[in-house]
Amino acid sequence: MSDGDASSDLALQAAWQAAFTLETWYFIARGAGDQVTPLAFETPEGGIIAVFTSKDRGLDFGLSIGLPEEEAGFQLAVPRTECVEWLLQFVEDGVSAAVLDPGTADAAVILAALPHLEQLALAASDDGDDDESDEGAGVAQGDDAESRPGDGAT
């Protein structure tokens, strides 16, 4: 492994570690009704879901790929504590990876590695102020969408 690879790996890990400290992750919603799914891209290796650390990053990315503003702003706001389990459900649909803040961080990771990254991030943040008391607190708010993973609410 070259020094470039090592620094790239550290940057990827740092980006995801920071994401695991957030209360909410955002996803550009595609579909309607109970068929709403997060924006994903097809690659030869499988689908890649776009994960955003803020509504604005999701909106900016959606606009940059040519989505109309109302589509780019239609986002799922999912409590971070539910995201790993929810994302792993998409493996059955051929999704193999997630990319964090595409167009900025571009930190991609295979979905099977997310539980490990989560454990590393939570262990690193166990410095005393890690409060999971809001876990399962209910519905998260998005710009134009209000949803819990898998409920299909719009």
Backbone torsions as a table, in degrees:
resi	resn	phi	psi	omega
1	MET	NA	130.3	179.9
2	SER	-82.3	165.7	177.2
3	ASP	-59.0	-35.5	178.2
4	GLY	-62.6	-41.6	177.9
5	ASP	-65.0	-41.4	-179.3
6	ALA	-64.7	-43.5	-179.6
7	SER	-69.4	-34.2	176.6
8	SER	-65.2	-43.2	178.0
9	ASP	-62.9	-40.7	178.6
10	LEU	-66.1	-39.3	178.7
11	ALA	-65.7	-41.9	178.0
12	LEU	-61.7	-46.9	-179.8
13	GLN	-63.7	-41.0	179.9
14	ALA	-64.4	-40.1	179.7
15	ALA	-63.2	-47.2	179.7
16	TRP	-68.3	-38.0	178.7
17	GLN	-60.1	-42.4	177.6
18	ALA	-64.0	-39.5	179.7
19	ALA	-63.0	-34.8	-179.6
20	PHE	-72.8	-7.5	175.6
21	THR	-89.4	-10.8	-178.6
22	LEU	-78.0	155.3	176.6
23	GLU	-80.6	-29.3	-173.0
24	THR	-137.9	141.3	169.3
25	TRP	-112.6	150.8	-176.3
26	TYR	-118.1	148.0	-179.3
27	PHE	-138.5	135.1	173.1
28	ILE	-71.9	123.3	-176.2
29	ALA	-81.8	138.8	174.9
30	ARG	-124.9	143.7	179.5
31	GLY	95.0	-170.7	-178.0
32	ALA	-147.7	161.1	177.2
33	GLY	59.5	-132.8	179.6
34	ASP	-87.5	13.6	177.1
35	GLN	-107.6	17.7	-179.4
36	VAL	-74.3	129.7	177.4
37	THR	-134.7	163.7	176.5
38	PRO	-76.4	151.8	176.0
39	LEU	-56.9	130.4	177.9
40	ALA	-138.6	155.0	179.1
41	PHE	-117.6	141.3	176.9
42	GLU	-86.8	133.7	174.0
43	THR	-132.8	166.6	176.4
44	PRO	-59.3	-26.4	-179.5
45	GLU	-85.2	-10.8	-178.0
46	GLY	130.5	-179.1	-179.8
47	GLY	-74.3	152.8	176.9
48	ILE	-129.7	122.2	179.1
49	ILE	-88.6	136.8	177.1
50	ALA	-88.2	124.4	179.3
51	VAL	-114.1	133.9	-178.7
52	PHE	-121.3	144.2	-179.8
53	THR	-90.3	-5.1	174.4
54	SER	-154.4	157.7	177.1
55	LYS	-61.7	-40.3	-178.3
56	ASP	-62.8	-41.0	178.6
57	ARG	-64.0	-39.4	177.0
58	GLY	-63.8	-44.8	179.0
59	LEU	-62.5	-48.1	-179.7
60	ASP	-59.4	-42.7	-180.0
61	PHE	-66.6	-45.2	179.1
62	GLY	-57.2	-43.8	177.8
63	LEU	-65.3	-38.2	-177.9
64	SER	-66.8	-24.5	178.0
65	ILE	-96.0	7.7	173.1
66	GLY	94.7	10.9	176.4
67	LEU	-75.2	143.0	172.5
68	PRO	-61.9	153.9	-175.5
69	GLU	-55.6	-39.6	-179.0
70	GLU	-66.3	-34.2	177.4
71	GLU	-74.2	-41.3	179.5
72	ALA	-66.1	-30.8	-179.4
73	GLY	-85.3	-10.6	177.8
74	PHE	-80.4	98.9	-171.2
75	GLN	-126.2	149.5	171.4
76	LEU	-94.4	128.9	174.8
77	ALA	-107.8	110.5	-172.7
78	VAL	-114.9	130.6	175.9
79	PRO	-55.7	131.3	-176.5
80	ARG	-55.2	-34.5	-177.7
81	THR	-65.0	-16.1	179.5
82	GLU	-104.3	-9.5	-170.3
83	CYS	-66.8	-44.1	-175.5
84	VAL	-61.5	-50.5	179.7
85	GLU	-60.5	-42.1	-180.0
86	TRP	-63.9	-45.8	-179.0
87	LEU	-64.1	-36.6	-179.6
88	LEU	-62.6	-24.6	177.8
89	GLN	-64.0	-24.4	-177.6
90	PHE	-78.7	-8.7	177.4
91	VAL	-58.9	-39.6	179.4
92	GLU	-61.2	-24.4	179.5
93	ASP	-92.4	8.0	177.5
94	GLY	93.4	9.3	177.0
95	VAL	-83.2	130.0	-176.1
96	SER	-113.2	-16.2	-173.5
97	ALA	-151.7	169.0	172.7
98	ALA	-130.7	143.8	176.7
99	VAL	-119.1	130.4	-177.2
100	LEU	-90.4	125.3	178.2
101	ASP	46.2	60.2	178.8
102	PRO	-56.4	142.3	-177.1
103	GLY	91.4	-14.1	176.1
104	THR	-126.0	-77.9	-177.8
105	ALA	-76.7	-38.7	-177.1
106	ASP	49.3	38.8	-179.6
107	ALA	-90.0	96.6	-178.0
108	ALA	-95.5	144.2	178.8
109	VAL	-146.9	145.3	176.5
110	ILE	-68.0	144.9	-176.0
111	LEU	-59.2	-36.0	-179.2
112	ALA	-62.1	-21.4	-179.8
113	ALA	-86.6	-13.0	-177.1
114	LEU	-59.0	-42.7	178.3
115	PRO	-60.2	-38.1	178.3
116	HIS	-66.1	-45.5	177.8
117	LEU	-61.2	-39.3	178.7
118	GLU	-62.0	-45.5	179.9
119	GLN	-62.3	-41.9	177.2
120	LEU	-61.6	-44.6	-178.4
121	ALA	-66.0	-42.5	-180.0
122	LEU	-67.2	-37.9	177.5
123	ALA	-64.5	-40.2	180.0
124	ALA	-68.2	-29.9	-178.1
125	SER	-90.8	-0.2	179.6
126	ASP	-75.8	40.6	179.4
127	ASP	-88.3	12.6	174.6
128	GLY	118.4	-28.7	-176.4
129	ASP	-106.7	23.0	177.0
130	ASP	-83.6	110.4	-177.4
131	ASP	-118.7	110.2	179.7
132	GLU	-99.0	20.2	-175.7
133	SER	-64.1	-17.3	178.9
134	ASP	-90.7	4.0	-178.8
135	GLU	-58.9	133.5	-179.7
136	GLY	71.0	22.3	-174.3
137	ALA	-69.4	-9.4	175.2
138	GLY	122.1	-146.2	-172.1
139	VAL	-78.3	134.5	176.0
140	ALA	-92.9	155.4	-177.8
141	GLN	-102.4	137.8	173.0
142	GLY	-119.0	-179.7	177.9
143	ASP	-59.9	-55.9	-176.2
144	ASP	-122.9	0.4	-176.5
145	ALA	-127.7	146.5	175.1
146	GLU	-130.0	117.5	-172.5
147	SER	-159.0	150.6	164.4
148	ARG	-103.8	152.3	179.9
149	PRO	-54.8	129.4	173.1
150	GLY	83.4	-2.7	-178.7
151	ASP	-89.0	-12.9	175.3
152	GLY	71.4	9.6	-179.7
153	ALA	-70.1	145.2	176.7
154	THR	-125.2	NA	NA
